[in-house]
Amino acid sequence: MPNNNVLLWGFGHINKLVLRYLIEKNYNVVGVIGHHYINANAFKIASLEDHPSCQQKIINITHSRDAEKLLETLNSDLKLKPNVCILATRCTVSDIYLTVKILGEYGINTITIAEEPFYSWKTAPALTKEINSLFKKNNVCFTATGVQDVFWGFLPLSIAGSSHKIVKIVGNVQYNVDDYGAALCEAHGVGLSIKAFEESIGNREAPSYIWNSNEWLATKLGKNIKKTTQKISPITVEEPIFSKTLNGEINSGIVTGMKAFVITECDDGLTIETSMVGTVYHGSMIDYCSWDIFGEPNTSVVVNRPSTVEITCATAVNRIQQVINSVNKGYVPTFEFGLIQ
């Protein structure tokens, strides 16, 4: 496979699965950068435990503080120079900006699963402009993907394309934050008191994950966005539940996640209303995604039990060749690539 050298930045739950997907699609993982020290044997186990026939050697593994040393080494050898980096660390543009800046300066195409840069021209315009300029200057792409790429983006977009007239789009999604690890649980306030949640998350200006998908969809539909607003509220339980991420119980009255309700209003009167629930699951809770298009005709689609973790990883891997081969450079929202191949 041409253009098959891949760098992983972040080695938590997501990129461990991404690693296996890359190996099974014959990509060459030339380096792994983690925010915590990665034991070489742990990398070997992650590589081989689900794919014992793989003979890929243990490659360059380093801590993020030594990332530039590794990038210097990789870029100096054409056989090891990364064609693309899959970045799986944090969620907002400001969270990942310094990392993205390093990757752009080294001329490495970058795919992140961070949620805000799915479409960040309105929520983080200054940083997005800087990223766009840097990546264009070095003739590479920066994009964001994940479960939202298909299920919160192209799915409602396709339904809208079958409509004669649309007045409102309503979406509802739910996922288990316990499946994603510490960073996502932290971002959803898991383990906080209600007071601490309201102080640190409930009143924050940062967009919830579905916000940027709303604006991705509106923009792709050719709409001019008037404004987007959101309301965030904590989720609690009446009985203690176990969190595998926290490796302990969450007591009653303590936050297990959050619900975000986001409304995007467009100049022509179209509204996109989305509800997002991210929480530690208990009982019979399941992942789901539903979309209702109101207009002519009215259309409803429900997807029960989408495997959001696996989908997130697969979309990142399946976007690689489109990103590398794209004629568009800089910051490129995925609607410019079209459907995932």
TORTI-956018 format. One record per residue (C-alpha): y, x, z; residue in three letters. Coordinates in steps of 0.1 Angstrom, whole numbers, plus 5000, padded with zeros to 4 digits. Layout:
N
YXZala...
This chain:
341
500050005000met503450144991pro506250155016asn503750135045asn505250355072asn506150135102val507950235135leu507550005165leu510349985191trp509249815222gly505649805233phe505249495254gly503149195247his504549115212ile504349465196asn500849525210lys499749225188leu502049335160val500249675161leu496849515154arg498249295126tyr499749605110leu496549805112ile494549515097glu497049495068lys496749875062asn500149975074tyr500650325089asn502250305123val504050645125val505750595159gly506050385190val509150385212ile509050205246gly511450135274his508750235298his506450545294tyr503450455273ile500250615282asn498550755251ala495250605261asn496950265266ala498150285230phe494650375218lys493150075237ile495849845223ala495049975188ser491249955189leu490249695215glu490349405189asp489649625159his486949885168pro486449985132ser490050125130cys490150505131gln493950535132gln494850835152lys497250815182ile500650895167ile504050975180asn504750785213ile507950835233thr510350675257his513550515244ser515650785260arg513951035236asp514150805206ala516451015185glu514351325189lys511451125175leu513450985146leu514651335137glu511051445135thr509851145115leu512751155090asn512251525084ser508751455070asp508451235039leu504851145049lys506051015083leu509550875075lys509550505086pro510250255058asn510849985085val511049935122cys509849625140ile512049585171leu510749375199ala512749425231thr515649185240arg517248865227cys520948885220thr522949095195val524749275224ser521349345241asp519949525211ile523149665195tyr522850025206leu519250035194thr520049875161val522950115157lys520550415160ile518150265135leu520950195111gly522350555114glu518850695106tyr518550465075gly515650265087ile515149895076asn514849695108thr513149365116ile513849225150thr512348925168ile515548885188ala516748525186glu520448555183glu520548775151pro518548505133phe522048385123tyr524748555144ser527848545122trp529448285144lys528048375179thr528548755176ala530848805146pro532249145156ala528949315163leu527249145133thr530049285111lys529549635124glu525749615119ile526249475084asn528649755074ser526450025089leu523249915072phe524949855039lys526450205041lys522850345046asn521350115019asn518949945043val518449595057cys518649435092phe517149095097thr515648875124ala512548665122thr509948505145gly508548155150val512048015143gln511848155107asp509347905096val509147625122phe512847605132trp514247715098gly512247665066phe510247365079leu513247145085pro514947295055leu512047185033ser512046835047ile515746815041ala515146915005gly513046595001ser515846365013ser518446184992his520946165020lys520946315055ile523246205084val521346365113lys518646625119ile516946625153val514546895165gly512446935196asn510547255205val508547385235gln506947715242tyr505347895272asn507548185284val504648325303asp503048415270asp505848655260tyr506248875291gly508948985315ala512048995292ala511648635281leu510848505316cys513948685328glu516148535301ala514848185311his515548235347gly511948225359val511748285396gly515348215404leu516747965428ser518647675412ile521847825425lys521148165411ala520148005378phe523447815375glu525448135384glu523648365360ser522348145331ile523547785334gly527247865328asn526848165305arg528448175271glu525448345254ala523748105229pro520347965237ser517648055212tyr517747735192ile521547765188trp521348025161asn518547835143ser520847535141asn523547745124glu521047915101trp519947575090leu523447435085ala524547735066thr521547735043lys522147365036leu525647465024gly527547305053lys530747425069asn530147435107ile532847265127lys531447355161lys528247415182thr527947315218thr525147345243gln523947235277lys521447445297ile519547315327ser516847465349pro513247345351ile511447335384thr508147205396val507146995427glu503947195434glu503447575433pro502247715399ile500948055390phe502748295366ser500748565350lys503948755341thr505148755377leu501548795389asn502148545416gly503048185425glu506348015417ile507047785446asn508347425444ser512047415438gly512147755421ile513047785385val510047795360thr512147795329gly515047615312met515947335288lys518747375262ala520247095243phe522347215213val524547005189ile525947155157thr528546945140glu529446995104cys532646905085asp530946645063asp529646455094gly526146595095leu524846675130thr521946895140ile520746815175glu517947025190thr516247035223ser514447355234met512147385264val510947735275gly508947735307thr505947865325val503247615316tyr501047415340his498747125337gly498347005302ser501547135287met501347255251ile503547425225asp505047175200tyr507647145173cys508946815159ser511646735134trp513246405125asp515546375094ile517646055095phe519145935063gly517445815031glu514545825037pro513845885074asn511146145078thr509346275109ser507046575112val505246695144val503347015148val501247035179asn499947355194arg501647605170pro500547945182ser504048065188thr503248425199val500848485170glu503248325146ile506148545158thr504048855153cys502748745119ala506248655105thr507549005115ala504649175096val504848945066asn508548995061arg508149375058ile507849415020gln510649155014gln512949355036val512149695021ile512349564985asn515449344990ser518349404967val520649274995asn521449535021lys523249515054gly522649215077tyr520548975058val519548635073pro516048535062thr517148245041phe518348515016glu514748635012phe513248285008gly509848185021leu507648435038ile505048585015gln
